[in-house]
Amino acid sequence: MYEIMVEDTFASAHQLVGYEGPCENMHGHTWKVQIFLSGEKLNKLGMLFDFKEAKKVLKNIVAEFDHKNLNELPEFTKNNPTAENIAKTIYDKITSNKLLVNKVTVWESETTCATYTL
């Protein structure tokens, strides 16, 4: 099995509704998003997937979240915009682009992250 990873970042604000602590207040992060694509076969050039194309797909997706209040986006009207829910949302958006995504990891800080995988 082959696996490649590309990453990008976005800056946004959010608050965790119902959380008891400082994160219930509006605050911001510079999020790092890593997508992992996997597959059994390489193309005729010896690549699983073109890094440039994978970065382009990811950049288009994170642009939807960049410099926004995540709580106001349709994706998060029913669920808090936690790192876990952001990872799942990005995973769903990538699979709708028909990429062979294995997992999505969203870093909220340098030391904390959440991953969504099948």
N, C-alpha and C positions, 0 to 999 in steps of 0.2 A: 504494500500500500504506500502510495506517495502522498505527501502533504506539503502544502505551501501556506505561507502566512503573509498577509499584508496588514498594515495598520495606518490609522489616521487619527486625528484628534478633532474635538469640537469643544467650544465653550458654551455653557448654558446655565440657567438658574433653575432651581426646583425647590419644592418643599414637600415633606412627607406628612400628609394629612393623617391625623390620628396617632402620630408618633409622639411619645412623651420624652422630650429632650430638645436639644438645640436644633436638630434637623427638621423640627416641625416649622421652623422659621425659614423664610426665603433665604437661600444662599446659593453660591455658584461653585462650579467645578470646571476644570479643563479635563474633559474625559478623553481617555485613550481607548480606541476600539481596535481589536485585532480580529480578523476573520481568517479561519483556517479552511482551506479547500482540500479535498482529498479525492483520490481515485486510484484505480488499478493500472490504468494505461496512460502512456505518454503519447503525445502527438508525434508527427514525423520529424519535428525539430528536437524532440527529446524533452518537451515541456509538458507538465500536467495542465497548466493554464498560464497564459501570459500575465506576468506580474503587472504590466502596464494596464491591461484591461481590468484586472481585479481591483487595482487601485482606483481606477475610474469609477467603477460601480460603487465601491465603498465611499468615495468622495461625494458622489451624488446623493447617497443615502445620508451621510452625516451632515451634509449641507442643510437638510430638512430640520435638523436640531440645533444648528449653530446659532449662537446669540439669540436664543429664544427662551421663554419661560416654558419649560417642558410640561408643566401642569395645564397649560392652555392648549396643548396640541391634542387633536382628536384621539391619538393613540393612547393617551393617558387620562381620559375623562373618567374611566371606571377603575383604573389601577394607578397606584402611586408610581411616579417615574423613578423607581429604584434602579440600581445597576442591574439587578436581575431582570426586571421588566424591560429595560432598555436593550439588554442583550437579546432577549426573546423577540422583541419588535424588530431589531436589526436583522436577526436570523430570518424572520418571516419575509422581510423585504428583500433579502438576498436570494432566498429560494424562489421568490416570485420572478427574479431575473434569471432563473434556471441555472444558477451556479451550483456546483457540487460542494456546498458548504458543509463542513463537518461540525464546526463549533464557532461560537462568537464569544469573545471575552471583552468585557467592558471594565476598564480601570477607572475608579472614582478618585483615587489618589495614587501616589507612588507605591503604597503598601497594601491597598485593598482593591479587590476585583471580584467580579461575578462572571460565570460562564454559563452559556446555554448550549447544550449539545443534545443530539438525539440519543 
